[in-house]
Amino acid sequence: MPRLKIKNNFYYSLEDVLFEEVKKKKESSTVTWSVHRPNTIFGFSPYSLTNVVGTLCVYAAICKQEGSPLLFPGSKEAWEGFAAASDADLVAEQQIWAAVDPYAKNEAFNCNNGDVFKWKHLWKVLAERFGIEKYGFEEGKNVGLVKMMKGKERVWEEVVKKNHQLQERKLEDVGVWWFADDVLGVEGMIDSMNKSKEHGFLGFRNSKNSFISWIDKYKAFKIVP
């Protein structure tokens, strides 16, 4: 099946580089490859600039500090529509499987948790994890985090000062608003795991539990209170 070319998607450019380099190898018949295509990744990294869970945790902490409702910053389509996510550990599991299972060689695989969710349901989870009673979607106030978090540096400093055990990180180092806006601004993409299952990879995650576990990890590492 031909793959869809998407303008400015550098992942496909990387695939092209991979295929060309494999062709150059004299021992190309023994060189194998695999391609893994995750959906929105739920995971943890104190250094990743494109991590939606961490950014949403910082947003929730700021709302809690201000006593303001946790308003969904994205589109109504994203709020009400179905979406899929990829647990970071699951992505790693699939890559390890593909590296050792001969049936996975020279193939490209989607990688998601195997279920679907709605942000309107995970938003309740996020609010509960930060002790916020008022939350939800309000038409006209879903203007995106880039605008909503403008000038919130002082509030974040208060969060860090109030919670003495937190790592002293600047707001721009923990909240990447534009990336969260990209994720929450459109209806989620649903991709199939059938090919992975047919080739022998049966891993899965419960997306709600995955979301909770990564929120808790940000708390455990004292990035958010």
C-alpha positions as CSV (number, residue, x, y, z in Angstrom):
1,M,0.0,0.0,0.0
2,P,1.5,3.4,-1.0
3,R,2.2,5.7,2.0
4,L,0.6,9.1,2.1
5,K,3.1,11.9,1.6
6,I,2.4,14.8,4.0
7,K,4.1,18.1,3.3
8,N,6.7,19.2,5.9
9,N,6.4,15.9,7.8
10,F,10.1,15.1,8.4
11,Y,9.4,11.6,9.6
12,Y,8.8,10.5,6.0
13,S,12.1,12.2,5.0
14,L,13.9,10.1,7.6
15,E,12.3,7.0,6.2
16,D,13.6,7.9,2.7
17,V,17.1,8.4,4.2
18,L,16.9,5.0,5.9
19,F,15.9,3.1,2.7
20,E,18.6,4.8,0.6
21,E,21.3,4.0,3.2
22,V,20.2,0.3,3.4
23,K,20.5,0.1,-0.4
24,K,24.1,1.3,-0.3
25,K,25.2,-1.5,2.0
26,K,26.9,-4.4,0.2
27,E,25.5,-6.7,2.9
28,S,22.0,-5.2,2.5
29,S,20.5,-8.6,2.3
30,T,21.4,-9.1,6.0
31,V,20.5,-5.5,7.1
32,T,17.0,-5.2,8.4
33,W,14.9,-2.2,9.5
34,S,11.6,-1.4,11.0
35,V,9.6,1.8,11.2
36,H,7.4,2.7,14.1
37,R,4.7,5.4,13.9
38,P,3.2,6.4,17.3
39,N,0.2,8.6,17.8
40,T,0.2,11.3,20.5
41,I,2.8,10.1,23.0
42,F,2.0,9.9,26.7
43,G,5.3,9.7,28.5
44,F,7.8,11.4,30.8
45,S,10.9,13.4,30.1
46,P,12.2,16.4,32.1
47,Y,14.0,17.6,29.0
48,S,11.5,16.9,26.2
49,L,10.1,20.1,24.6
50,T,7.2,18.3,23.0
51,N,5.5,16.4,25.8
52,V,1.8,17.0,26.1
53,V,1.4,15.4,29.5
54,G,4.1,17.5,31.2
55,T,2.8,20.7,29.6
56,L,-0.8,20.0,30.7
57,C,0.4,19.3,34.3
58,V,2.1,22.7,34.4
59,Y,-1.1,24.3,33.1
60,A,-3.1,22.6,35.8
61,A,-0.7,23.6,38.5
62,I,-1.0,27.2,37.4
63,C,-4.8,27.0,37.4
64,K,-4.7,25.5,40.9
65,Q,-2.4,28.3,42.1
66,E,-4.7,31.0,40.7
67,G,-7.9,29.3,41.8
68,S,-9.2,29.4,38.3
69,P,-11.1,26.7,36.4
70,L,-9.2,24.2,34.3
71,L,-10.6,25.2,30.9
72,F,-9.9,23.0,27.9
73,P,-7.8,25.2,25.6
74,G,-8.4,23.3,22.4
75,S,-11.2,22.8,19.8
76,K,-14.6,21.4,20.4
77,E,-13.8,18.7,17.9
78,A,-10.9,17.6,20.0
79,W,-12.9,17.9,23.2
80,E,-15.8,15.7,22.0
81,G,-14.1,13.5,19.4
82,F,-12.3,10.2,19.8
83,A,-8.5,10.1,19.9
84,A,-5.7,7.6,20.3
85,A,-2.5,7.8,22.2
86,S,0.8,5.9,22.5
87,D,2.3,5.1,25.9
88,A,6.0,5.7,25.7
89,D,6.8,2.4,27.3
90,L,4.6,0.6,24.8
91,V,6.5,2.2,21.9
92,A,9.7,0.9,23.4
93,E,8.2,-2.5,23.8
94,Q,7.2,-2.6,20.1
95,Q,10.7,-1.5,19.0
96,I,12.4,-4.2,21.1
97,W,10.0,-6.8,19.6
98,A,10.7,-5.7,16.1
99,A,14.5,-5.9,16.7
100,V,14.4,-9.6,17.6
101,D,11.4,-11.0,15.8
102,P,12.2,-12.0,12.2
103,Y,8.5,-11.7,11.3
104,A,8.8,-7.9,12.0
105,K,11.8,-7.2,9.8
106,N,11.5,-4.6,7.0
107,E,8.1,-3.5,8.0
108,A,6.4,-0.3,9.2
109,F,4.0,-0.4,12.1
110,N,1.6,1.9,13.7
111,C,1.9,2.0,17.5
112,N,-0.9,3.1,19.7
113,N,-2.4,1.9,23.0
114,G,-5.1,-0.1,21.2
115,D,-8.0,1.8,22.6
116,V,-9.6,5.2,22.1
117,F,-10.5,8.1,24.5
118,K,-12.1,11.5,24.6
119,W,-10.2,14.5,26.0
120,K,-13.4,15.5,27.8
121,H,-13.0,12.3,29.9
122,L,-9.2,12.7,30.5
123,W,-9.7,16.3,31.4
124,K,-11.7,15.2,34.5
125,V,-8.8,13.0,35.4
126,L,-6.3,15.9,35.1
127,A,-8.5,18.1,37.2
128,E,-8.9,15.5,39.9
129,R,-5.1,14.9,40.0
130,F,-4.5,18.5,40.9
131,G,-7.5,19.0,43.1
132,I,-9.4,21.4,40.8
133,E,-13.2,21.3,41.2
134,K,-14.2,23.4,38.2
135,Y,-13.1,22.3,34.7
136,G,-14.5,21.8,31.3
137,F,-15.0,23.3,27.8
138,E,-16.3,26.8,27.3
139,E,-16.9,28.1,23.8
140,G,-15.0,31.3,23.2
141,K,-12.5,30.7,26.0
142,N,-10.7,27.9,24.2
143,V,-8.2,30.2,22.7
144,G,-5.1,28.0,23.1
145,L,-2.4,27.8,25.8
146,V,-0.1,30.2,23.9
147,K,-2.5,33.0,24.7
148,M,-3.8,31.7,28.0
149,M,-0.4,31.3,29.5
150,K,1.1,34.5,28.3
151,G,2.5,36.4,31.3
152,K,2.1,33.5,33.7
153,E,5.8,33.4,34.6
154,R,5.2,35.1,38.0
155,V,2.4,32.6,38.8
156,W,4.7,29.7,38.1
157,E,7.4,31.2,40.3
158,E,4.8,31.3,43.1
159,V,4.0,27.6,42.5
160,V,7.7,26.7,42.9
161,K,8.1,29.0,45.9
162,K,5.0,27.6,47.6
163,N,6.1,24.0,47.1
164,H,9.7,24.0,48.4
165,Q,10.5,20.5,47.2
166,L,9.9,21.3,43.5
167,Q,12.7,21.6,41.0
168,E,13.4,25.2,40.3
169,R,12.6,25.4,36.6
170,K,11.6,28.4,34.6
171,L,8.1,28.3,33.0
172,E,9.5,28.2,29.4
173,D,11.5,25.0,30.4
174,V,8.5,23.1,31.6
175,G,5.5,24.3,29.5
176,V,5.6,24.1,25.7
177,W,2.3,25.7,24.9
178,W,2.4,25.6,21.1
179,F,2.8,21.8,21.1
180,A,-0.2,21.2,23.4
181,D,-2.2,23.6,21.2
182,D,-1.2,21.5,18.1
183,V,-2.4,18.3,19.9
184,L,-5.6,19.8,21.3
185,G,-6.5,22.0,18.4
186,V,-7.8,19.3,16.1
187,E,-9.8,16.1,16.3
188,G,-7.6,13.2,17.1
189,M,-6.4,10.7,14.6
190,I,-7.4,7.0,14.9
191,D,-5.0,4.5,13.5
192,S,-5.2,0.7,13.4
193,M,-3.0,-1.8,15.3
194,N,-4.2,-4.7,13.1
195,K,-0.9,-5.1,11.2
196,S,1.1,-5.2,14.4
197,K,-1.2,-7.8,15.9
198,E,-1.1,-9.9,12.7
199,H,2.7,-9.9,12.9
200,G,2.7,-11.0,16.5
201,F,2.9,-7.8,18.6
202,L,0.0,-7.9,21.1
203,G,1.0,-5.2,23.5
204,F,-1.5,-2.6,24.6
205,R,-2.2,0.0,27.3
206,N,-5.3,1.5,28.9
207,S,-5.0,5.1,27.9
208,K,-6.7,6.5,31.0
209,N,-4.3,4.5,33.2
210,S,-1.4,5.6,31.1
211,F,-2.3,9.2,31.4
212,I,-2.6,8.9,35.2
213,S,0.7,7.1,35.5
214,W,2.7,9.8,33.6
215,I,1.0,12.6,35.6
216,D,2.1,10.8,38.8
217,K,5.6,10.5,37.5
218,Y,5.8,14.3,36.9
219,K,4.7,14.7,40.5
220,A,7.1,12.1,41.8
221,F,10.1,13.8,40.1
222,K,9.0,17.1,41.7
223,I,8.4,19.0,38.4
224,V,4.8,19.8,39.4
225,P,3.1,19.7,42.9
